[in-house]
């Protein structure tokens, strides 16, 4: 672990505040980063106080004045350099993600690769910030639209993807000409400090500062200040639905924008003609990957009665083989939950499952060992269980049985969340029904792949209580810019639109 921290420039005590340079003695108090595998402290991060926050926000605002004027391809070149710097530290940063958050090493390294991929995407995007040309109804007039940088973007990230979600926002926003203020989760501050050190080195080599800034701190202080800060026209928030409501309300009150990536209650439908081995593998990874702490984790499996017994038995046999343990061990498939509160939340959910008549087929127990380890739980459920409508951020999987595709889709869409979804079938009509307007109501809909592991090229996000936000690929960049419609009159007359006559 020490080698990893040393390579990333981390010490026993680290500043968690970067404005136009590191604030050496921020006033917000100490935050101890804890290893969820052992329960032992890793290092200390000094948090932002009110004065420190103001320093950060002011630095990002100042930097925007010059950063927005840099040609977009030049901004893209600097993002390319950031991607290269991440490549050099991929192994160490991926290891730190696993140490501090608890996801297995393959997932930690994969998360850093996602950052690198976002950088590559943003480099190309910097030459493709296109507007449209339109035909004017007035003679000798030209109409077109163009896109301008929006301003300073506030990014509030969650513990489960402590670095990738920053990259979704940071790489795109920087290419678009925006600057950033980052408030990471208080559970994973060290990874944020490490990323900021990497980013600041790149910016320093280019004679720049203030484009990427950092304010580790309490949500009640740093987070609240960001939500109400009129210098930030956009807040990107990843977290719970309840907190997302607060973010939406606070930003709407000042007419700011918000990107909300909130809860998921994701389901896989398995039809009679499905490849059950393929479905089994997808369900297993979706349910236990990241210990069920992904917003895209598979929470529900909706099985057609024709395959329900067979698939249930396949999962019953597979669950005991899931190796739970040290995430740095390549043989481990599931690491710990992030902290003790997460374990208690899962144990309360298990009590409610039993009280509501759910049958525990496998697991669901707390493991008696150091750290925050649990057994993944496999539950035979029924549609009347209220707990199944909630998102429990833990490895709990509910199995349902239905008789028709219509019943499956109705059960699938009956929850309040709408992030990711999947169906396993070789039948074109069933697949297309699932993808049609009367099918999945989620922002992500897959056929013959699971609910987890979205590629960065598509827009990521969901509907309903998932918040409606979109990040990463496709045209998600438009959220970070402002649209301007331009009309040029190159005649000697002044005709009005819609044929209006006005003589004086």
Secondary structure, 3 states (H helix, E strand, C coil): CHHHHHHCCCCCEEECEECCCECCCCCCCEEEEECCCCCCEEEEEECCCHHHHHHHHHHHHHHHHHHCCCCHHHHHHHHHHHHHHHHHCHHHHHHHHHHHHCCCHHHHHHHHHHHHHHHHHHHHHCCCCCCCEECCCCCCEEEEEEEEECCEEEEECCCCCCCHHHHHHHHHHHHHCCEEEEECCCCCHHHHHHHHHHHHHHHHHCCCCCCEEEECCCHHHHHHHHHCCCCCCEEEEECCHHHHHHHHHHHHHCCCEEEEECCCCEEEEECCCCCHHHHHHHHHHHHHHHHHCCCCCEEEEEEEHHHHHHHHHHHHHHHCCCCECCCCCCCCCECCCCCHHHHHHHHHHHHHHHHCCCEEEECCCECCCCCCCECCEEEECCCCCHHHHCCCCCCEEEEEEECCHHHHHHHHCCCCEECEEEEECCCHHHHHHHHCCCCCCCCEEEECCCCCCCCCCCEECCEECCCCCCEECCCHHHHHEEEEEEEEECCCCCCCHHHCCCCC
